[in-house]
Amino acid sequence: MNRRGLLGALVIVGVLLVVGFFWFVGEMDSEGDLVCVPASCCHATSCVLESEAPNCSDRFCSMSCDTDLDCGAGRCEYVDGECEVVVDE
């Protein structure tokens, strides 16, 4: 491999590292924690990373309190390497 090819490969690897870093940082809140959100638009029973959240911009949900995430009874948090529903007690 000549110098030009090696330099090109290093530039590509560098760009991929920078993009990967900013993608990962974009998943975090201001305190450095990963951001989790409800996994479905209405009456969610589980949570996912914010980057995997469904598009709920055109959805309307009932106001019933059917799950732990409805009506503020619980919240999504990143716990032990995954997004989980945390119920306030």
Biopython code that builds the backbone (N, CA, C, O; Angstrom):
import numpy as np
from Bio.PDB.StructureBuilder import StructureBuilder

atoms = [
    (1, "MET", "N", (0.857, -1.172, 0.000)),
    (1, "MET", "CA", (0.000, 0.000, 0.000)),
    (1, "MET", "C", (0.901, 1.233, 0.000)),
    (1, "MET", "O", (1.825, 1.324, 0.808)),
    (2, "ASN", "N", (0.642, 2.171, -0.889)),
    (2, "ASN", "CA", (1.474, 3.368, -0.950)),
    (2, "ASN", "C", (1.025, 4.384, 0.099)),
    (2, "ASN", "O", (0.024, 4.187, 0.787)),
    (3, "ARG", "N", (1.779, 5.465, 0.205)),
    (3, "ARG", "CA", (1.496, 6.490, 1.218)),
    (3, "ARG", "C", (0.132, 7.142, 1.012)),
    (3, "ARG", "O", (-0.579, 7.420, 1.978)),
    (4, "ARG", "N", (-0.223, 7.379, -0.212)),
    (4, "ARG", "CA", (-1.493, 8.033, -0.513)),
    (4, "ARG", "C", (-2.673, 7.151, -0.073)),
    (4, "ARG", "O", (-3.645, 7.646, 0.498)),
    (5, "GLY", "N", (-2.576, 5.851, -0.343)),
    (5, "GLY", "CA", (-3.629, 4.917, 0.069)),
    (5, "GLY", "C", (-3.712, 4.793, 1.574)),
    (5, "GLY", "O", (-4.807, 4.703, 2.131)),
    (6, "LEU", "N", (-2.563, 4.786, 2.244)),
    (6, "LEU", "CA", (-2.530, 4.704, 3.701)),
    (6, "LEU", "C", (-3.135, 5.962, 4.318)),
    (6, "LEU", "O", (-3.911, 5.878, 5.270)),
    (7, "LEU", "N", (-2.783, 7.120, 3.779)),
    (7, "LEU", "CA", (-3.333, 8.379, 4.277)),
    (7, "LEU", "C", (-4.850, 8.405, 4.088)),
    (7, "LEU", "O", (-5.578, 8.828, 4.986)),
    (8, "GLY", "N", (-5.324, 7.960, 2.938)),
    (8, "GLY", "CA", (-6.764, 7.913, 2.686)),
    (8, "GLY", "C", (-7.489, 6.995, 3.661)),
    (8, "GLY", "O", (-8.567, 7.325, 4.154)),
    (9, "ALA", "N", (-6.885, 5.836, 3.936)),
    (9, "ALA", "CA", (-7.486, 4.899, 4.891)),
    (9, "ALA", "C", (-7.530, 5.504, 6.284)),
    (9, "ALA", "O", (-8.523, 5.339, 6.992)),
    (10, "LEU", "N", (-6.475, 6.203, 6.693)),
    (10, "LEU", "CA", (-6.448, 6.845, 8.011)),
    (10, "LEU", "C", (-7.493, 7.944, 8.116)),
    (10, "LEU", "O", (-8.128, 8.101, 9.159)),
    (11, "VAL", "N", (-7.675, 8.705, 7.046)),
    (11, "VAL", "CA", (-8.697, 9.757, 7.044)),
    (11, "VAL", "C", (-10.083, 9.144, 7.192)),
    (11, "VAL", "O", (-10.901, 9.645, 7.962)),
    (12, "ILE", "N", (-10.350, 8.084, 6.476)),
    (12, "ILE", "CA", (-11.659, 7.423, 6.558)),
    (12, "ILE", "C", (-11.911, 6.884, 7.960)),
    (12, "ILE", "O", (-13.000, 7.060, 8.506)),
    (13, "VAL", "N", (-10.919, 6.234, 8.541)),
    (13, "VAL", "CA", (-11.058, 5.711, 9.909)),
    (13, "VAL", "C", (-11.290, 6.857, 10.880)),
    (13, "VAL", "O", (-12.132, 6.745, 11.770)),
    (14, "GLY", "N", (-10.565, 7.952, 10.727)),
    (14, "GLY", "CA", (-10.742, 9.115, 11.596)),
    (14, "GLY", "C", (-12.139, 9.695, 11.508)),
    (14, "GLY", "O", (-12.743, 10.025, 12.528)),
    (15, "VAL", "N", (-12.656, 9.822, 10.295)),
    (15, "VAL", "CA", (-14.001, 10.349, 10.107)),
    (15, "VAL", "C", (-15.024, 9.422, 10.749)),
    (15, "VAL", "O", (-15.950, 9.894, 11.408)),
    (16, "LEU", "N", (-14.878, 8.135, 10.573)),
    (16, "LEU", "CA", (-15.807, 7.177, 11.186)),
    (16, "LEU", "C", (-15.769, 7.252, 12.707)),
    (16, "LEU", "O", (-16.812, 7.153, 13.354)),
    (17, "LEU", "N", (-14.596, 7.424, 13.281)),
    (17, "LEU", "CA", (-14.485, 7.554, 14.736)),
    (17, "LEU", "C", (-15.180, 8.818, 15.234)),
    (17, "LEU", "O", (-15.869, 8.786, 16.253)),
    (18, "VAL", "N", (-15.004, 9.923, 14.527)),
    (18, "VAL", "CA", (-15.639, 11.181, 14.929)),
    (18, "VAL", "C", (-17.156, 11.065, 14.816)),
    (18, "VAL", "O", (-17.872, 11.482, 15.727)),
    (19, "VAL", "N", (-17.656, 10.511, 13.720)),
    (19, "VAL", "CA", (-19.102, 10.342, 13.544)),
    (19, "VAL", "C", (-19.664, 9.420, 14.626)),
    (19, "VAL", "O", (-20.711, 9.711, 15.204)),
    (20, "GLY", "N", (-18.988, 8.330, 14.897)),
    (20, "GLY", "CA", (-19.429, 7.412, 15.946)),
    (20, "GLY", "C", (-19.457, 8.063, 17.312)),
    (20, "GLY", "O", (-20.376, 7.829, 18.097)),
    (21, "PHE", "N", (-18.459, 8.877, 17.600)),
    (21, "PHE", "CA", (-18.416, 9.574, 18.887)),
    (21, "PHE", "C", (-19.614, 10.501, 19.039)),
    (21, "PHE", "O", (-20.285, 10.486, 20.070)),
    (22, "PHE", "N", (-19.887, 11.318, 18.006)),
    (22, "PHE", "CA", (-20.999, 12.258, 18.101)),
    (22, "PHE", "C", (-22.348, 11.549, 18.117)),
    (22, "PHE", "O", (-23.288, 12.048, 18.736)),
    (23, "TRP", "N", (-22.471, 10.402, 17.455)),
    (23, "TRP", "CA", (-23.715, 9.634, 17.534)),
    (23, "TRP", "C", (-23.930, 9.156, 18.961)),
    (23, "TRP", "O", (-25.035, 9.256, 19.494)),
    (24, "PHE", "N", (-22.874, 8.635, 19.582)),
    (24, "PHE", "CA", (-22.994, 8.125, 20.940)),
    (24, "PHE", "C", (-23.290, 9.245, 21.922)),
    (24, "PHE", "O", (-24.141, 9.086, 22.797)),
    (25, "VAL", "N", (-22.606, 10.373, 21.794)),
    (25, "VAL", "CA", (-22.842, 11.514, 22.680)),
    (25, "VAL", "C", (-24.251, 12.056, 22.475)),
    (25, "VAL", "O", (-24.868, 12.531, 23.429)),
    (26, "GLY", "N", (-24.769, 11.996, 21.263)),
    (26, "GLY", "CA", (-26.124, 12.455, 20.990)),
    (26, "GLY", "C", (-27.190, 11.646, 21.701)),
    (26, "GLY", "O", (-28.315, 12.120, 21.862)),
    (27, "GLU", "N", (-26.864, 10.439, 22.129)),
    (27, "GLU", "CA", (-27.790, 9.583, 22.871)),
    (27, "GLU", "C", (-27.821, 9.934, 24.357)),
    (27, "GLU", "O", (-28.586, 9.334, 25.113)),
    (28, "MET", "N", (-27.005, 10.894, 24.787)),
    (28, "MET", "CA", (-26.878, 11.198, 26.209)),
    (28, "MET", "C", (-27.561, 12.513, 26.549)),
    (28, "MET", "O", (-27.677, 13.408, 25.711)),
    (29, "ASP", "N", (-28.015, 12.612, 27.808)),
    (29, "ASP", "CA", (-28.566, 13.870, 28.282)),
    (29, "ASP", "C", (-27.439, 14.751, 28.807)),
    (29, "ASP", "O", (-26.266, 14.412, 28.653)),
    (30, "SER", "N", (-27.779, 15.866, 29.419)),
    (30, "SER", "CA", (-26.764, 16.823, 29.862)),
    (30, "SER", "C", (-25.875, 16.279, 30.972)),
    (30, "SER", "O", (-24.792, 16.818, 31.203)),
    (31, "GLU", "N", (-26.300, 15.232, 31.661)),
    (31, "GLU", "CA", (-25.495, 14.642, 32.723)),
    (31, "GLU", "C", (-24.673, 13.457, 32.245)),
    (31, "GLU", "O", (-23.992, 12.819, 33.048)),
    (32, "GLY", "N", (-24.722, 13.149, 30.958)),
    (32, "GLY", "CA", (-23.933, 12.055, 30.405)),
    (32, "GLY", "C", (-24.618, 10.705, 30.472)),
    (32, "GLY", "O", (-23.994, 9.683, 30.187)),
    (33, "ASP", "N", (-25.895, 10.681, 30.846)),
    (33, "ASP", "CA", (-26.650, 9.431, 30.899)),
    (33, "ASP", "C", (-27.333, 9.201, 29.551)),
    (33, "ASP", "O", (-27.739, 10.156, 28.888)),
    (34, "LEU", "N", (-27.457, 7.943, 29.149)),
    (34, "LEU", "CA", (-28.180, 7.629, 27.914)),
    (34, "LEU", "C", (-29.658, 7.939, 28.117)),
    (34, "LEU", "O", (-30.203, 7.704, 29.196)),
    (35, "VAL", "N", (-30.305, 8.466, 27.080)),
    (35, "VAL", "CA", (-31.700, 8.883, 27.161)),
    (35, "VAL", "C", (-32.598, 7.767, 26.661)),
    (35, "VAL", "O", (-32.436, 7.280, 25.541)),
    (36, "CYS", "N", (-33.549, 7.362, 27.498)),
    (36, "CYS", "CA", (-34.531, 6.338, 27.144)),
    (36, "CYS", "C", (-35.912, 6.977, 27.077)),
    (36, "CYS", "O", (-36.221, 7.902, 27.827)),
    (37, "VAL", "N", (-36.734, 6.470, 26.169)),
    (37, "VAL", "CA", (-38.087, 6.980, 25.958)),
    (37, "VAL", "C", (-39.035, 5.785, 25.808)),
    (37, "VAL", "O", (-38.581, 4.662, 25.592)),
    (38, "PRO", "N", (-40.357, 6.022, 25.922)),
    (38, "PRO", "CA", (-41.307, 4.930, 25.719)),
    (38, "PRO", "C", (-41.144, 4.296, 24.337)),
    (38, "PRO", "O", (-40.866, 4.987, 23.356)),
    (39, "ALA", "N", (-41.319, 2.974, 24.270)),
    (39, "ALA", "CA", (-41.093, 2.218, 23.038)),
    (39, "ALA", "C", (-42.257, 2.297, 22.053)),
    (39, "ALA", "O", (-42.097, 1.943, 20.885)),
    (40, "SER", "N", (-43.403, 2.747, 22.498)),
    (40, "SER", "CA", (-44.539, 2.897, 21.590)),
    (40, "SER", "C", (-45.220, 4.230, 21.868)),
    (40, "SER", "O", (-45.001, 4.845, 22.912)),
    (41, "CYS", "N", (-46.038, 4.664, 20.936)),
    (41, "CYS", "CA", (-46.662, 5.982, 21.043)),
    (41, "CYS", "C", (-47.732, 6.046, 22.134)),
    (41, "CYS", "O", (-47.839, 7.046, 22.844)),
    (42, "CYS", "N", (-48.509, 4.996, 22.263)),
    (42, "CYS", "CA", (-49.623, 5.002, 23.213)),
    (42, "CYS", "C", (-49.502, 3.847, 24.195)),
    (42, "CYS", "O", (-49.282, 2.705, 23.792)),
    (43, "HIS", "N", (-49.642, 4.134, 25.459)),
    (43, "HIS", "CA", (-49.690, 3.126, 26.516)),
    (43, "HIS", "C", (-48.513, 2.147, 26.454)),
    (43, "HIS", "O", (-48.702, 0.931, 26.484)),
    (44, "ALA", "N", (-47.316, 2.689, 26.369)),
    (44, "ALA", "CA", (-46.104, 1.874, 26.276)),
    (44, "ALA", "C", (-45.883, 1.064, 27.542)),
    (44, "ALA", "O", (-46.210, 1.501, 28.645)),
    (45, "THR", "N", (-45.329, -0.108, 27.361)),
    (45, "THR", "CA", (-44.998, -0.977, 28.502)),
    (45, "THR", "C", (-43.492, -1.210, 28.597)),
    (45, "THR", "O", (-43.024, -1.905, 29.499)),
    (46, "SER", "N", (-42.729, -0.626, 27.662)),
    (46, "SER", "CA", (-41.279, -0.782, 27.676)),
    (46, "SER", "C", (-40.636, 0.490, 27.143)),
    (46, "SER", "O", (-41.317, 1.401, 26.672)),
    (47, "CYS", "N", (-39.304, 0.534, 27.227)),
    (47, "CYS", "CA", (-38.555, 1.720, 26.832)),
    (47, "CYS", "C", (-37.442, 1.351, 25.852)),
    (47, "CYS", "O", (-36.973, 0.213, 25.833)),
    (48, "VAL", "N", (-37.024, 2.327, 25.038)),
    (48, "VAL", "CA", (-35.932, 2.155, 24.081)),
    (48, "VAL", "C", (-35.056, 3.403, 24.129)),
    (48, "VAL", "O", (-35.446, 4.422, 24.699)),
    (49, "LEU", "N", (-33.865, 3.315, 23.525)),
    (49, "LEU", "CA", (-33.024, 4.489, 23.391)),
    (49, "LEU", "C", (-33.738, 5.534, 22.543)),
    (49, "LEU", "O", (-34.531, 5.188, 21.668)),
    (50, "GLU", "N", (-33.464, 6.795, 22.796)),
    (50, "GLU", "CA", (-34.129, 7.878, 22.085)),
    (50, "GLU", "C", (-33.979, 7.761, 20.568)),
    (50, "GLU", "O", (-34.890, 8.133, 19.827)),
    (51, "SER", "N", (-32.847, 7.253, 20.105)),
    (51, "SER", "CA", (-32.629, 7.105, 18.660)),
    (51, "SER", "C", (-33.536, 6.045, 18.038)),
    (51, "SER", "O", (-33.719, 6.033, 16.821)),
    (52, "GLU", "N", (-34.104, 5.160, 18.848)),
    (52, "GLU", "CA", (-34.984, 4.099, 18.363)),
    (52, "GLU", "C", (-36.459, 4.411, 18.607)),
    (52, "GLU", "O", (-37.319, 3.561, 18.377)),
    (53, "ALA", "N", (-36.751, 5.619, 19.068)),
    (53, "ALA", "CA", (-38.122, 5.997, 19.413)),
    (53, "ALA", "C", (-39.013, 6.036, 18.183)),
    (53, "ALA", "O", (-38.564, 6.421, 17.103)),
    (54, "PRO", "N", (-40.271, 5.641, 18.334)),
    (54, "PRO", "CA", (-41.205, 5.720, 17.200)),
    (54, "PRO", "C", (-41.569, 7.178, 16.919)),
    (54, "PRO", "O", (-41.486, 8.027, 17.806)),
    (55, "ASN", "N", (-41.969, 7.457, 15.689)),
    (55, "ASN", "CA", (-42.433, 8.793, 15.319)),
    (55, "ASN", "C", (-43.901, 8.892, 15.711)),
    (55, "ASN", "O", (-44.752, 8.239, 15.107)),
    (56, "CYS", "N", (-44.197, 9.696, 16.707)),
    (56, "CYS", "CA", (-45.562, 9.822, 17.219)),
    (56, "CYS", "C", (-46.188, 11.166, 16.864)),
    (56, "CYS", "O", (-47.182, 11.563, 17.473)),
    (57, "SER", "N", (-45.627, 11.862, 15.900)),
    (57, "SER", "CA", (-46.094, 13.207, 15.574)),
    (57, "SER", "C", (-47.529, 13.237, 15.044)),
    (57, "SER", "O", (-48.213, 14.250, 15.187)),
    (58, "ASP", "N", (-47.994, 12.149, 14.437)),
    (58, "ASP", "CA", (-49.350, 12.140, 13.896)),
    (58, "ASP", "C", (-50.260, 11.152, 14.618)),
    (58, "ASP", "O", (-51.263, 10.705, 14.062)),
    (59, "ARG", "N", (-49.912, 10.818, 15.840)),
    (59, "ARG", "CA", (-50.702, 9.851, 16.621)),
    (59, "ARG", "C", (-51.491, 10.563, 17.708)),
    (59, "ARG", "O", (-51.022, 11.538, 18.295)),
    (60, "PHE", "N", (-52.672, 10.073, 17.965)),
    (60, "PHE", "CA", (-53.483, 10.555, 19.069)),
    (60, "PHE", "C", (-53.773, 9.366, 19.972)),
    (60, "PHE", "O", (-54.158, 8.299, 19.492)),
    (61, "CYS", "N", (-53.592, 9.543, 21.265)),
    (61, "CYS", "CA", (-53.784, 8.459, 22.225)),
    (61, "CYS", "C", (-54.899, 8.823, 23.189)),
    (61, "CYS", "O", (-55.181, 9.999, 23.418)),
    (62, "SER", "N", (-55.526, 7.802, 23.750)),
    (62, "SER", "CA", (-56.542, 8.059, 24.773)),
    (62, "SER", "C", (-55.845, 8.561, 26.030)),
    (62, "SER", "O", (-54.639, 8.375, 26.193)),
    (63, "MET", "N", (-56.577, 9.175, 26.888)),
    (63, "MET", "CA", (-56.008, 9.717, 28.118)),
    (63, "MET", "C", (-56.117, 8.732, 29.280)),
    (63, "MET", "O", (-55.924, 9.120, 30.432)),
    (64, "SER", "N", (-56.416, 7.488, 29.003)),
    (64, "SER", "CA", (-56.547, 6.505, 30.079)),
    (64, "SER", "C", (-55.170, 6.133, 30.635)),
    (64, "SER", "O", (-54.165, 6.179, 29.926)),
    (65, "CYS", "N", (-55.149, 5.772, 31.886)),
    (65, "CYS", "CA", (-53.912, 5.391, 32.565)),
    (65, "CYS", "C", (-53.858, 3.866, 32.644)),
    (65, "CYS", "O", (-54.272, 3.273, 33.640)),
    (66, "ASP", "N", (-53.341, 3.235, 31.580)),
    (66, "ASP", "CA", (-53.355, 1.783, 31.478)),
    (66, "ASP", "C", (-52.038, 1.112, 31.859)),
    (66, "ASP", "O", (-52.039, -0.054, 32.255)),
    (67, "THR", "N", (-50.918, 1.821, 31.748)),
    (67, "THR", "CA", (-49.616, 1.213, 32.022)),
    (67, "THR", "C", (-48.834, 2.064, 33.007)),
    (67, "THR", "O", (-49.246, 3.173, 33.345)),
    (68, "ASP", "N", (-47.708, 1.544, 33.463)),
    (68, "ASP", "CA", (-46.882, 2.284, 34.419)),
    (68, "ASP", "C", (-46.320, 3.579, 33.838)),
    (68, "ASP", "O", (-45.986, 4.494, 34.591)),
    (69, "LEU", "N", (-46.208, 3.672, 32.507)),
    (69, "LEU", "CA", (-45.700, 4.902, 31.905)),
    (69, "LEU", "C", (-46.791, 5.932, 31.660)),
    (69, "LEU", "O", (-46.486, 7.088, 31.368)),
    (70, "ASP", "N", (-48.046, 5.543, 31.771)),
    (70, "ASP", "CA", (-49.153, 6.476, 31.573)),
    (70, "ASP", "C", (-49.325, 7.371, 32.796)),
    (70, "ASP", "O", (-49.119, 6.940, 33.931)),
    (71, "CYS", "N", (-49.700, 8.603, 32.552)),
    (71, "CYS", "CA", (-50.092, 9.543, 33.601)),
    (71, "CYS", "C", (-49.006, 9.782, 34.646)),
    (71, "CYS", "O", (-49.316, 10.120, 35.788)),
    (72, "GLY", "N", (-47.769, 9.615, 34.281)),
    (72, "GLY", "CA", (-46.663, 9.953, 35.171)),
    (72, "GLY", "C", (-46.381, 8.971, 36.290)),
    (72, "GLY", "O", (-45.658, 9.316, 37.225)),
    (73, "ALA", "N", (-46.919, 7.763, 36.234)),
    (73, "ALA", "CA", (-46.684, 6.792, 37.294)),
    (73, "ALA", "C", (-45.264, 6.221, 37.243)),
    (73, "ALA", "O", (-44.751, 5.751, 38.259)),
    (74, "GLY", "N", (-44.636, 6.258, 36.087)),
    (74, "GLY", "CA", (-43.280, 5.729, 35.930)),
    (74, "GLY", "C", (-42.537, 6.510, 34.876)),
    (74, "GLY", "O", (-43.086, 7.432, 34.273)),
    (75, "ARG", "N", (-41.286, 6.142, 34.650)),
    (75, "ARG", "CA", (-40.461, 6.831, 33.664)),
    (75, "ARG", "C", (-39.459, 5.850, 33.069)),
    (75, "ARG", "O", (-39.236, 4.769, 33.614)),
    (76, "CYS", "N", (-38.864, 6.231, 31.961)),
    (76, "CYS", "CA", (-37.850, 5.411, 31.310)),
    (76, "CYS", "C", (-36.461, 5.855, 31.774)),
    (76, "CYS", "O", (-36.156, 7.047, 31.806)),
    (77, "GLU", "N", (-35.632, 4.884, 32.131)),
    (77, "GLU", "CA", (-34.257, 5.172, 32.541)),
    (77, "GLU", "C", (-33.333, 4.097, 31.992)),
    (77, "GLU", "O", (-33.754, 2.971, 31.729)),
    (78, "TYR", "N", (-32.060, 4.466, 31.823)),
    (78, "TYR", "CA", (-31.029, 3.522, 31.385)),
    (78, "TYR", "C", (-30.445, 2.885, 32.642)),
    (78, "TYR", "O", (-29.777, 3.554, 33.430)),
    (79, "VAL", "N", (-30.700, 1.582, 32.826)),
    (79, "VAL", "CA", (-30.281, 0.872, 34.030)),
    (79, "VAL", "C", (-29.565, -0.416, 33.634)),
    (79, "VAL", "O", (-30.095, -1.216, 32.863)),
    (80, "ASP", "N", (-28.378, -0.610, 34.158)),
    (80, "ASP", "CA", (-27.617, -1.842, 33.919)),
    (80, "ASP", "C", (-27.514, -2.206, 32.442)),
    (80, "ASP", "O", (-27.694, -3.365, 32.068)),
    (81, "GLY", "N", (-27.225, -1.212, 31.608)),
    (81, "GLY", "CA", (-26.977, -1.479, 30.200)),
    (81, "GLY", "C", (-28.195, -1.558, 29.307)),
    (81, "GLY", "O", (-28.065, -1.920, 28.137)),
    (82, "GLU", "N", (-29.377, -1.232, 29.814)),
    (82, "GLU", "CA", (-30.573, -1.248, 28.963)),
    (82, "GLU", "C", (-31.625, -0.260, 29.463)),
    (82, "GLU", "O", (-31.590, 0.185, 30.611)),
    (83, "CYS", "N", (-32.544, 0.065, 28.589)),
    (83, "CYS", "CA", (-33.639, 0.966, 28.955)),
    (83, "CYS", "C", (-34.711, 0.164, 29.690)),
    (83, "CYS", "O", (-35.116, -0.914, 29.256)),
    (84, "GLU", "N", (-35.158, 0.722, 30.812)),
    (84, "GLU", "CA", (-36.175, 0.042, 31.629)),
    (84, "GLU", "C", (-37.215, 1.025, 32.113)),
    (84, "GLU", "O", (-36.962, 2.226, 32.207)),
    (85, "VAL", "N", (-38.396, 0.498, 32.422)),
    (85, "VAL", "CA", (-39.434, 1.282, 33.067)),
    (85, "VAL", "C", (-39.134, 1.315, 34.556)),
    (85, "VAL", "O", (-38.953, 0.268, 35.177)),
    (86, "VAL", "N", (-39.080, 2.504, 35.133)),
    (86, "VAL", "CA", (-38.862, 2.665, 36.567)),
    (86, "VAL", "C", (-40.136, 3.257, 37.145)),
    (86, "VAL", "O", (-40.573, 4.328, 36.726)),
    (87, "VAL", "N", (-40.735, 2.561, 38.110)),
    (87, "VAL", "CA", (-41.992, 3.011, 38.724)),
    (87, "VAL", "C", (-41.669, 3.766, 40.005)),
    (87, "VAL", "O", (-40.951, 3.276, 40.876)),
    (88, "ASP", "N", (-42.223, 4.975, 40.094)),
    (88, "ASP", "CA", (-42.047, 5.784, 41.307)),
    (88, "ASP", "C", (-42.966, 5.264, 42.406)),
    (88, "ASP", "O", (-44.159, 5.045, 42.197)),
    (89, "GLU", "N", (-42.382, 5.076, 43.569)),
    (89, "GLU", "CA", (-43.211, 4.604, 44.687)),
    (89, "GLU", "C", (-43.048, 5.483, 45.872)),
    (89, "GLU", "O", (-43.667, 5.244, 46.908)),
]
sb = StructureBuilder()
sb.init_structure("model")
sb.init_model(0)
sb.init_chain("A")
sb.init_seg("    ")
for serial, (resi, resn, name, xyz) in enumerate(atoms, 1):
    if name == "N":
        sb.init_residue(resn, " ", resi, " ")
    sb.init_atom(name, np.array(xyz, "f"), 0.0, 1.0, " ", f" {name:<3s}", serial, name[0])
structure = sb.get_structure()
